[in-house]
Amino acid sequence: MNSHVSIQPNILYYGMPILLLSTSNEDGSTNLSPLSSSWALGDCIVLGMGIQGQAYANIMRLPQCVINLPEAGSWEQVEQIASYTGMNPVPEAKQQLGFRYRKDKFSAGGWTPQTSAQVGPMRVAECPLQLEAEVHHIRVPEHTPYMAIVEVKVVHVHAHPHILQADHKIDPLKWQPLIYNFRHYFGLGDQKGASYRAKN
């Protein structure tokens, strides 16, 4: 058996779904931010985001958002807006990472805005799964003061019929999320099995 090697990776994105976070700008328009740090527990979703971006400024002012989940085939559209920020002027730390200001990221990525049912920010029509949410808690950890941990409660779920079973539940064989794996884009591979709770 091979032994492990101690390493120091640049980043720990070890395979998580990409999401496009919709938040409301001061003028009522919608900002769109690609995020790659999230996890769900029931109807609570925890998001990780930088505090120097427009998304963070927006949810501090209006605690609502939409979590739009794109399919694996949309990776090029996601990448088209990855280097843009809605923050103007662009913070120095973001400038050093190559970010540029762009207010309308919908047009930049070829995305189509859709009106939400219960929150202000617009949804992304091309994303088969859209979760409208209210922000309940924001914390900036002392050990990582440039990031925020944001807890939201999902209040409305939209799903495209092509990813649903006949009973209107998500079909895991049809839903193909875009995965961010050490800064590379991936889809899902073949199914290996199912949890004992898969039918619950």
DAZILIN-V824699 format. One record per helix or strand of 2 or more residues. SS is the DSSP state (H for helix, E for strand). FROM is the first residue (numbers start at 1). TO is the last residue. If there is no record, write none. Layout:
ss=SS from=FROM to=TO
ss=SS from=FROM to=TO
This chain:
ss=E from=14 to=17
ss=E from=19 to=24
ss=E from=30 to=35
ss=E from=38 to=41
ss=E from=44 to=50
ss=H from=54 to=61
ss=E from=64 to=69
ss=H from=72 to=81
ss=E from=84 to=85
ss=H from=92 to=96
ss=E from=100 to=101
ss=H from=105 to=109
ss=E from=113 to=114
ss=E from=123 to=124
ss=E from=129 to=139
ss=H from=142 to=144
ss=E from=147 to=159
ss=H from=161 to=163
ss=E from=179 to=181
ss=E from=184 to=186
